[in-house]
Amino acid sequence: MKERIKSLAKTYASDLIACRRHLHAHPELSFQEYETSQFIRSKLDEYGIPYTANVAGTGVVALIKGKNPEKKVIALRADIDALPIEEANDVPYRSQTPGVMHACGHDVHTTVILGAARILQEVRSEFEGTIKILFQPGEEKHPGGASLMIKDGALENPKPNAILGLHVLPAMETGKLGFRAGQYMASADEIYITVKSKGGHAAAPHLTADTILIASNLVVSLQQIISRNNNPFSPSVLSICAFNGGFTTNVIPSEVKLMGTFRAMDETWRFKAHELIRKQSTELVQAMGAEIDIDILVGYPMLYNNETVTATARSLAEDYMGKNNVEDTELRMGAEDFAYYSQVIPACFFRLGTGNKARGITHGVHTPLFDVDESALEIGSGTMAYLATQF
């Protein structure tokens, strides 16, 4: 099976590059992936794979049935949306949509899973069980397409025993894969705070509450929530990333708006921290004579890689790629809505190396110059197909 899959992945390598370049040139923002969804469906039609469209809007769920299809169900997931970034690469497949770019590699993810699906469809008589394939919209935007796919029944009828996903990693050379069991990626919540007073003349601060000063104290104070309350062995980050207020040199503004993010690796601590943020912010602002509005938008949960599933996936990846090409990957404070799946069924989310220092392919995700070594497409498709058949 391994050699058969490697041969098919190699045979389809040029098709994979063409597929990825089409997707890269035609990116669409979260929950607006109409042409992308149609392209995916056209490929599934070409491969003879049945599917359900319009799941969570633009999502697609496909099924590949092997022998004894009810014996076991394994799901593979790809996210399909792009980011609001203007591409700076001068390449033939450069984004044709102004201000929109596949800067996080979702074009690679979609291509890899389409390639795996094509291989799996060809070898379906040689494995037992069913492969369920999720092409998911809106990973980059709250509330996360994964949560909507789950609500729309993507993990039912049939329900997978486990789910696998991958993400590009430009810091890892092409030909390498990265795995980590247990805690892997952080939860991500958005914080919105408005400090309010009647405002006043800068020369008479005693006649009002100084919203600039109060907000400044609040930014510093909030850091103590992490340093004094969180277990230091469980990573957590609170960053205030926007401070907006005032419009001239001699007026104390009536409002100052703060925006930030809170990230954690522990779901219990996560929601305890929310309470502390609300309490500390409210009491400090009121003690200094102002009013406050605070909203914490609950985002993606912490991504947890099931130990058993991840150990199995890593062992299979070592068999497919060679042990020296499979590495440990570090904890990440970035967030991923694949975490929603990991909260429902056993999951493994791993990294696909896409960098190539010799060719200058080193730029990080979410940047205008992000690109990948396209030989990673063959590796990713073959690895995913092999993992699915062996699970």
C-alpha positions as CSV (number, residue, x, y, z in Angstrom):
1,M,0.0,0.0,0.0
2,K,2.8,2.4,0.9
3,E,4.6,2.0,-2.4
4,R,1.2,2.2,-4.3
5,I,0.4,5.5,-2.6
6,K,3.8,7.0,-3.2
7,S,3.6,6.1,-6.9
8,L,0.2,7.7,-7.2
9,A,1.3,10.8,-5.3
10,K,4.2,11.1,-7.7
11,T,2.0,10.5,-10.8
12,Y,-0.3,13.3,-9.7
13,A,2.4,15.8,-8.6
14,S,2.0,18.1,-11.6
15,D,-1.8,18.1,-11.2
16,L,-1.4,19.0,-7.6
17,I,0.8,22.0,-8.5
18,A,-1.7,23.1,-11.1
19,C,-4.5,22.8,-8.5
20,R,-2.7,24.7,-5.9
21,R,-1.8,27.5,-8.3
22,H,-5.4,27.9,-9.4
23,L,-6.5,28.1,-5.8
24,H,-3.7,30.5,-4.9
25,A,-4.6,32.8,-7.9
26,H,-8.3,32.9,-6.9
27,P,-8.5,33.3,-3.1
28,E,-11.7,34.1,-1.3
29,L,-12.3,35.5,2.2
30,S,-13.9,33.5,5.0
31,F,-17.5,32.4,4.4
32,Q,-17.3,33.8,0.9
33,E,-15.5,30.8,-0.7
34,Y,-18.1,30.2,-3.4
35,E,-15.8,29.7,-6.4
36,T,-13.4,27.7,-4.2
37,S,-16.3,25.4,-3.2
38,Q,-17.3,25.0,-6.8
39,F,-13.8,24.1,-7.8
40,I,-13.5,21.5,-5.0
41,R,-16.8,20.0,-6.2
42,S,-15.7,19.9,-9.8
43,K,-12.5,18.0,-8.7
44,L,-14.6,15.5,-6.6
45,D,-16.9,15.0,-9.6
46,E,-13.8,14.3,-11.8
47,Y,-12.5,11.7,-9.3
48,G,-15.9,10.1,-8.9
49,I,-16.2,10.9,-5.2
50,P,-19.7,11.5,-3.8
51,Y,-20.2,14.5,-1.6
52,T,-22.6,16.8,0.2
53,A,-22.3,20.5,-0.6
54,N,-23.4,23.7,1.2
55,V,-22.4,22.4,4.6
56,A,-21.9,25.4,6.9
57,G,-22.5,27.6,3.8
58,T,-19.6,26.8,1.4
59,G,-18.3,23.6,3.0
60,V,-18.2,20.3,1.3
61,V,-18.2,16.8,2.9
62,A,-17.1,13.8,0.8
63,L,-17.2,10.1,1.5
64,I,-14.8,7.4,0.2
65,K,-16.0,3.9,1.1
66,G,-13.6,1.0,1.2
67,K,-14.3,-2.6,2.0
68,N,-16.5,-3.1,5.1
69,P,-17.3,0.7,5.1
70,E,-18.9,0.6,8.6
71,K,-15.9,-1.0,10.3
72,K,-14.2,2.4,11.0
73,V,-14.5,6.0,9.9
74,I,-11.5,8.4,9.7
75,A,-11.9,12.1,8.8
76,L,-9.5,14.3,7.0
77,R,-10.0,18.1,7.1
78,A,-8.9,21.0,4.9
79,D,-9.7,24.7,5.4
80,I,-10.4,26.6,2.3
81,D,-10.5,30.4,3.1
82,A,-7.9,33.1,2.5
83,L,-6.8,36.3,4.3
84,P,-7.3,40.1,3.6
85,I,-3.7,40.6,2.6
86,E,-2.3,42.2,-0.6
87,E,0.1,39.7,-2.1
88,A,3.7,41.0,-2.8
89,N,5.0,37.9,-4.6
90,D,5.9,38.3,-8.3
91,V,4.9,34.8,-9.5
92,P,2.7,33.6,-12.4
93,Y,0.1,32.3,-9.9
94,R,0.0,35.6,-7.9
95,S,-3.4,36.4,-6.4
96,Q,-5.8,37.9,-8.9
97,T,-8.1,39.3,-6.2
98,P,-6.9,42.7,-4.9
99,G,-6.4,42.7,-1.1
100,V,-6.9,38.9,-0.7
101,M,-4.3,36.2,-0.5
102,H,-3.8,32.6,0.5
103,A,-1.2,33.8,3.0
104,C,-1.8,31.0,5.5
105,G,-1.4,28.1,3.1
106,H,-5.0,27.0,3.0
107,D,-4.6,26.6,-0.8
108,V,-2.0,24.0,0.1
109,H,-4.2,22.3,2.6
110,T,-7.1,22.1,0.1
111,T,-4.8,20.7,-2.6
112,V,-3.2,18.2,-0.3
113,I,-6.6,16.8,0.8
114,L,-7.9,16.8,-2.7
115,G,-4.8,14.8,-3.8
116,A,-5.3,12.4,-0.9
117,A,-8.9,12.0,-1.8
118,R,-8.0,11.1,-5.4
119,I,-5.5,8.5,-4.2
120,L,-7.9,7.1,-1.7
121,Q,-10.6,6.7,-4.3
122,E,-8.2,4.7,-6.5
123,V,-7.2,2.4,-3.7
124,R,-10.6,2.1,-2.0
125,S,-10.8,-1.7,-2.7
126,E,-7.6,-2.2,-0.8
127,F,-8.5,-0.8,2.7
128,E,-11.4,-1.3,5.1
129,G,-13.6,1.4,6.5
130,T,-14.7,4.9,5.3
131,I,-12.8,8.1,4.8
132,K,-14.8,11.2,5.5
133,I,-13.3,14.4,4.0
134,L,-14.2,17.8,5.3
135,F,-13.5,20.9,3.2
136,Q,-14.2,23.6,5.7
137,P,-14.9,27.4,5.3
138,G,-14.0,30.2,7.5
139,E,-11.0,29.1,9.6
140,E,-9.7,32.6,9.8
141,K,-12.9,34.3,11.1
142,H,-14.9,34.1,14.3
143,P,-16.8,31.9,15.1
144,G,-14.7,29.5,13.0
145,G,-16.1,27.3,10.3
146,A,-15.2,24.2,12.2
147,S,-17.8,25.0,14.8
148,L,-20.4,25.6,12.1
149,M,-19.5,22.4,10.3
150,I,-20.0,20.5,13.6
151,K,-23.4,22.2,14.1
152,D,-24.4,21.3,10.5
153,G,-23.7,17.6,11.3
154,A,-20.4,17.1,9.5
155,L,-19.2,14.7,12.2
156,E,-22.4,12.6,12.0
157,N,-23.8,10.0,9.7
158,P,-21.2,8.5,9.8
159,K,-19.4,9.7,12.9
160,P,-15.6,9.5,12.6
161,N,-13.5,7.5,15.1
162,A,-10.8,10.1,14.7
163,I,-9.9,13.2,12.6
164,L,-6.6,14.3,11.0
165,G,-5.5,17.7,9.8
166,L,-2.3,19.5,8.8
167,H,-0.9,22.9,8.5
168,V,2.0,24.3,6.5
169,L,5.1,25.3,8.4
170,P,7.5,27.5,6.4
171,A,10.1,27.4,9.2
172,M,10.4,23.6,8.6
173,E,12.1,22.4,5.4
174,T,10.1,20.6,2.8
175,G,10.4,16.9,3.3
176,K,9.9,17.1,7.1
177,L,6.7,16.6,9.2
178,G,6.1,17.8,12.8
179,F,4.0,16.2,15.5
180,R,3.1,16.9,19.1
181,A,0.8,15.0,21.4
182,G,-1.4,16.6,24.1
183,Q,-1.6,20.4,24.4
184,Y,-0.6,21.9,21.1
185,M,-2.3,25.3,20.2
186,A,-3.8,27.9,22.5
187,S,-7.4,29.1,22.8
188,A,-8.0,32.6,21.5
189,D,-10.4,35.2,22.9
190,E,-10.9,38.8,21.9
191,I,-11.1,41.6,24.5
192,Y,-12.9,44.9,23.9
193,I,-12.8,47.6,26.6
194,T,-14.1,51.2,26.5
195,V,-13.1,53.6,29.3
196,K,-15.6,56.4,29.5
197,S,-15.9,59.8,31.3
198,K,-17.4,63.2,30.5
199,G,-14.1,64.4,29.1
200,G,-12.7,67.8,29.6
201,H,-9.9,70.4,29.2
202,A,-6.4,69.1,29.5
203,A,-5.5,72.1,31.7
204,A,-8.2,71.0,34.2
205,P,-7.9,67.2,34.7
206,H,-9.3,67.6,38.2
207,L,-12.7,68.3,36.7
208,T,-13.0,65.0,34.9
209,A,-11.7,61.4,34.9
210,D,-8.6,61.2,32.7
211,T,-9.5,58.3,30.4
212,I,-6.0,58.2,28.9
213,L,-4.3,57.8,32.2
214,I,-6.9,55.3,33.5
215,A,-6.6,53.2,30.3
216,S,-2.8,53.3,30.6
217,N,-3.0,52.0,34.1
218,L,-5.4,49.3,33.0
219,V,-3.1,48.1,30.3
220,V,-0.2,47.7,32.8
221,S,-2.5,46.2,35.5
222,L,-3.9,43.5,33.3
223,Q,-0.5,41.9,32.9
224,Q,-0.6,41.0,36.5
225,I,-3.5,38.7,35.9
226,I,-1.1,36.4,34.0
227,S,2.0,36.9,36.1
228,R,0.3,36.6,39.5
229,N,-2.5,34.1,38.9
230,N,-1.6,31.7,36.2
231,N,0.3,28.5,36.7
232,P,3.7,29.4,35.3
233,F,4.0,25.9,33.8
234,S,0.9,26.4,31.6
235,P,1.6,29.0,28.9
236,S,-0.8,32.0,28.7
237,V,-0.7,35.4,26.9
238,L,-2.7,38.6,27.3
239,S,-1.8,41.3,24.8
240,I,-3.5,44.7,24.4
241,C,-2.9,45.5,20.8
242,A,-5.0,48.6,20.2
243,F,-5.2,51.8,22.2
244,N,-7.5,54.4,20.6
245,G,-8.6,57.7,22.1
246,G,-8.1,61.4,21.8
247,F,-7.8,63.7,18.8
248,T,-5.8,66.8,19.9
249,T,-3.3,68.1,22.4
250,N,-5.6,69.9,24.9
251,V,-8.7,67.7,25.3
252,I,-9.1,64.8,27.6
253,P,-11.2,62.4,25.5
254,S,-14.6,61.1,26.8
255,E,-13.7,57.6,25.5
256,V,-10.6,55.4,25.1
257,K,-11.0,52.1,23.4
258,L,-8.7,49.1,24.0
259,M,-8.6,45.9,22.0
260,G,-6.6,42.8,22.7
261,T,-6.3,39.0,22.8
262,F,-6.1,36.4,25.5
263,R,-4.7,33.0,24.9
264,A,-4.4,29.9,27.1
265,M,-3.5,26.2,27.1
266,D,-5.9,25.3,29.9
267,E,-9.7,25.6,29.4
268,T,-10.4,25.9,33.2
269,W,-7.8,28.7,33.6
270,R,-9.1,30.3,30.4
271,F,-12.5,31.1,31.8
272,K,-11.2,31.9,35.3
273,A,-9.0,34.5,33.6
274,H,-12.1,36.0,31.9
275,E,-13.6,36.6,35.3
276,L,-10.4,38.2,36.6
277,I,-10.1,40.4,33.6
278,R,-13.7,41.7,34.0
279,K,-13.3,42.2,37.8
280,Q,-9.9,43.9,37.7
281,S,-10.8,46.1,34.8
282,T,-14.1,47.2,36.3
283,E,-12.8,47.9,39.8
284,L,-9.7,49.8,38.6
285,V,-11.6,52.0,36.2
286,Q,-14.4,52.7,38.7
287,A,-11.9,53.4,41.5
288,M,-10.3,56.0,39.3
289,G,-13.6,57.7,38.6
290,A,-14.6,56.5,35.1
291,E,-17.0,54.0,33.7
292,I,-16.3,50.9,31.7
293,D,-17.8,48.7,29.0
294,I,-16.0,45.4,28.6
295,D,-16.8,42.5,26.2
296,I,-14.8,39.3,26.0
297,L,-15.6,37.5,22.7
298,V,-15.0,33.7,23.3
299,G,-13.1,32.3,20.3
300,Y,-11.4,29.0,19.5
301,P,-10.7,26.5,22.2
302,M,-7.4,25.0,23.0
303,L,-6.3,22.4,20.5
304,Y,-5.5,19.1,22.1
305,N,-3.9,16.3,20.1
306,N,-5.1,12.9,21.4
307,E,-2.1,11.0,22.6
308,T,-3.1,7.6,21.1
309,V,-4.1,9.0,17.7
310,T,-1.1,11.2,17.5
311,A,1.3,8.4,18.5
312,T,-0.2,6.2,15.8
313,A,-0.1,9.0,13.2
314,R,3.5,9.8,14.0
315,S,4.5,6.1,13.7
316,L,2.8,5.8,10.4
317,A,4.4,9.1,9.2
318,E,7.8,7.7,10.1
319,D,7.0,4.5,8.2
320,Y,6.0,6.6,5.1
321,M,8.6,9.4,5.2
322,G,11.5,7.8,7.2
323,K,12.0,8.4,11.0
324,N,14.7,11.1,10.4
325,N,12.1,13.2,8.5
326,V,9.6,13.3,11.4
327,E,10.3,15.8,14.2
328,D,8.8,17.1,17.4
329,T,7.1,20.4,17.0
330,E,6.7,23.0,19.8
331,L,3.7,24.4,21.7
332,R,2.1,27.3,19.8
333,M,0.2,30.2,21.2
334,G,-1.4,30.7,17.8
335,A,-5.0,29.4,17.5
336,E,-6.7,27.1,15.0
337,D,-10.4,26.2,14.8
338,F,-9.4,22.6,14.2
339,A,-9.5,22.7,18.0
340,Y,-13.3,22.4,17.9
341,Y,-13.0,19.0,16.3
342,S,-10.4,18.0,18.9
343,Q,-12.9,18.8,21.6
344,V,-15.5,16.4,20.1
345,I,-13.5,13.4,18.7
346,P,-9.9,12.1,19.0
347,A,-7.8,14.3,16.8
348,C,-4.3,14.8,15.5
349,F,-3.1,18.1,13.9
350,F,0.4,18.1,12.5
351,R,2.8,20.2,10.5
352,L,3.9,19.9,6.9
353,G,7.2,21.4,6.2
354,T,7.0,23.9,3.2
355,G,10.2,25.9,3.5
356,N,13.2,25.9,1.3
357,K,16.1,28.1,2.5
358,A,18.2,27.4,-0.5
359,R,15.5,28.9,-2.8
360,G,14.6,31.7,-0.4
361,I,11.2,30.3,0.6
362,T,11.3,31.3,4.2
363,H,8.6,34.0,4.7
364,G,6.1,33.3,7.5
365,V,2.4,32.8,7.2
366,H,0.1,35.9,7.3
367,T,2.7,37.9,5.4
368,P,2.5,39.3,1.8
369,L,5.6,37.3,0.7
370,F,4.5,33.9,2.0
371,D,5.0,31.1,-0.5
372,V,5.7,27.4,-0.3
373,D,8.0,24.8,-1.9
374,E,5.4,23.0,-4.0
375,S,7.1,19.6,-3.7
376,A,5.4,19.6,-0.3
377,L,2.1,18.9,-2.1
378,E,3.1,15.4,-3.2
379,I,4.5,14.7,0.3
380,G,1.4,16.0,2.1
381,S,-1.1,14.2,-0.2
382,G,0.7,10.9,0.0
383,T,1.2,11.1,3.8
384,M,-2.5,11.9,4.4
385,A,-3.6,9.1,2.1
386,Y,-1.3,6.6,3.8
387,L,-2.3,7.6,7.3
388,A,-6.0,7.3,6.4
389,T,-5.7,3.8,4.9
390,Q,-3.6,2.5,7.8
391,F,-5.9,4.0,10.5
